[in-house]
């Protein structure tokens, strides 16, 4: 498939919506919040369920920092900033192409739904195999008829997300995509592959094992909350190979509702006596939202010398943050009633 030229200003739409990413306050930057009450259960630690809530851009992936040069600039001349921009521009082209070709972006780009199944109540289950999406009269209203048409599109998008891009793209485009992923991973010293490895480590396996059809009753659940629009965020998950770990139902867009609202929905959806939550991101908004929820927050730092970046950030570091907030599992520390250090190197 031929690549589509970028329209001026598209970079900002495809990356996370911009907001002040100032440093978190001291209690939020590190291990903050009171310890949660101990779970009164005879369940073993292996049955504890952890919900990892991830930011996308400049956390699991790099895009905006490639386009604006902040990633390369942090290396004080040892990285070719122009090369980073070229890679970012190629990613933006691929994202736009997949959005428009397979995810109805030209038709629904002005709608800002926070998650894919938000209109499922309007979906009557109609067979869409012969449905003509170009002639159904979709408008910008929010009446029942229009919501049903949107719900049809969201159902198709969920199906295509589950299929993956290998079943959607032609052979030439797939090669361009794979080459771009490899080139970007090399330029960023393994940021992309290292992030995928950490997602796999949270589940206790390797990235090659995949994680499709994640069961909500499982011990590890990955959820994405991004300030970017929903459709480009779903496409970025596919292109950056995150869909094996994050199902479409676990992708939330906070661009209109804010991250605190998304976190509240996630808490209501997943919370039970055996659930614990941890937020990983690089922005002030998710930091403050995690603090408001009394959840641990791990701040990702792009600085080359930092440990909370990729490669560098480890499951051990994340677990230490979780232990400070929720307490050390009894099997790991028989003196669970003792105090837990709040300082992690």
Secondary structure, 3 states (H helix, E strand, C coil): CCCCCCCCCHHHHHCCCCCCCCCCCHHHHCCCCCCCCCCCCCCCHHHCEEEEEECCECCCECCHHHHCCHHHHCCCCCCCHHHHHHHHHHHHHHHHHHHHHHCCHHHHCCCCCCECCCCHHHCCCCCCCCCCCCCCCCCCCCCHHHHHHHHHHHHHHHHHHHHCHHHCCCHHHHHHHHHHHHHHHHHCCCHHHHHHHHHHHHHCCCHHHCCCCCCCCCCEEEEEEECCCHHHHHHHHHHCCCCCCCCHHHEEECCCCCHHHHHHHHHHHHCCCCEEEEEEECCHHHHHHHHHHCCEEEECCCCCCCCCCCCCCCHHHHHHHHHHHHCCCCCCCCCCCCCCCCCCC
